[in-house]
Amino acid sequence: MIQTPTLSAEQLKEMLNNVILSDACTPNNRKIAEYILVHYKSIAFMTASEIAEQVGVSQPAVTRFVTNSLGFQGFSHFLKVVQDIIRNEVTGVERYHISGKTKSNIELLIGQEIDNLNKLMEYTSEEKLIRAAERIASHKTIFIIGFRTGAPLASYFSFFLRKIHPDIRVCTSGGSEAYDMLHHLDRETTLVLPFIFPRYPREMIEVIQYMKQEKFQYLSVTDSYTLQVEGICDCEIVTPIVITAFTTLFDSYTSSFCILNILLDMIGRVQLDQTRDMLGSIEEMYQKNRVFYRK
């Protein structure tokens, strides 16, 4: 597994300022660094050639700058890190203006989704997911929390996990309810699964801080290692959401649902007898109460 390094905006700005203030900095590199420092939000959607045109240097000069002066593996690697930084900063209005610059192209957008799925193994591994599945299966109570963009994922995961795990609690409403529910749970036998996705809700971060303070065991599900870099929480299950110049108005969670489905399958296989018995019992109840339509 290769984890794509994550930087905070402050760390990126510090790197750029160090280049600008360096005695060894060339005039071209100083111009590139100053442009990125001021326009780091907009460059996340630009090519190296477009940046070069704005700065007044050659395209190879931009590529050399991000690799030699900033230490990235290449321009695409640099762009990915910048996109991770701004994902939690870009507003809905900014997304509208960005997406409005390009014509919707269904083939391109589907290709982008396929590319995101192909990159999933850069963020996780089979061994890591198996360990997560074993942790979930071994705890008596699972408490799933997700607000705003994390709420649909939390609801989806809890809906299916409830079919193979005997004690699932879920909170997607925010406010003080999460604290009420956490207060009554046993710290030793409960595993908390916070689902936190951009733009990271402040109330969710506060719940995580409370959860850590109260010594709850947790396994976070998020989109990047940003929160880990910021010291907010460990990021165990990462499902990337990639922003590109051809982005839609809203983020796609295809890769998140993919990983969650794989994780559910792995959890069910940890205790196969229990999974079989629970699924059989649920199916009997469905038939008895005529839950599903049949001719």
ABEGO torsion letter per residue (X at the ends): XBBBBBBBAAAAAAAAAAAAABAABBAAAAAAAAAAAAAAAAAAABBAAAAAAAAGBBAAAAAAAAAAAAGBAEAAAAAAAAAAAAAAABBAAAAAAAAAABBBBAAAAAAAAAAAAAAAAAABBAAAAAAAAAAAAABABBBBBBBEAAAAAAAAAAAAAAAABABBBBBAAEEAAAAAAAAABBAAABBBBBBBBOBBBAAAAAAAAAAAAAGBBBBBBBABAAAAAAGABBBABBBBBBBBAABBABBBAAAAAAAAAAAAAAAAAABAAAAAAAAAAAAAAAAAAGABBBX
